[in-house]
Amino acid sequence: MQDFLDGSFKDLFSNLQKVANVKHAKTCIAALEYLEINTPKAIIVSDQGILDDANRPVLERVLSYLNSGGRVVIGLQFSTFAQWPDMDKFFSNDLGLSWKSGNYTKSTVQLNPTCAVPTDVILKPFASPPYLKALHIRGAHPREKILTPQFEEPEYDSNDERPRASKETLIAKHYVETQAVVVGTTVGKGFIAYLGDVNPGPETDGVIIALCGLRELD
């Protein structure tokens, strides 16, 4: 699986290395040894291995880093291989969040203009991925939803004379009810984000880099 990860996301890793000093921990011991003496700008959780009981010490160390002000981005192969009950337990029990695994589907997506992200997150890359296949998240607060399925204004019967909700009201309702492809929120003093896209590509590479608080080179 490690070779598959390296091959599938080689462009992302290459772009990350242009803007940051990237360290790739391939074992539990390597991750623990690195985090013992280093405080990275961000940690990317690339697959479901962090949820395995055998890797619980790594998860505990990552949670400590997060609560102390760190940045954690969950993505890459995580949404493809994580078991949904394990994911929901992780969100609820370990992070104290209301997030739950939602629909696994394709959708045209848009940036939620009211989302709350750290000030160093550049939002420009979030305008690039118009159509994504992803494991969506349900149960998030509206301001935690960063990329969501596109809002579609309902069609009305011209003969229906009943009062109609304003577009602003409908958009607000959309962000309350919709699931999300990308979510993020504060945990302790830190920030955690989830990207549910299952296909690597340049559109979401920019999103991951931005969520790490980095600026992609032009």
Summary of the structure (lengths in Angstrom):
residues: 218
radius of gyration: 18.2
end to end distance: 30.9
largest distance: 69.0
contacts: 623
relative contact order: 0.19
helix: 41%
strand: 21%
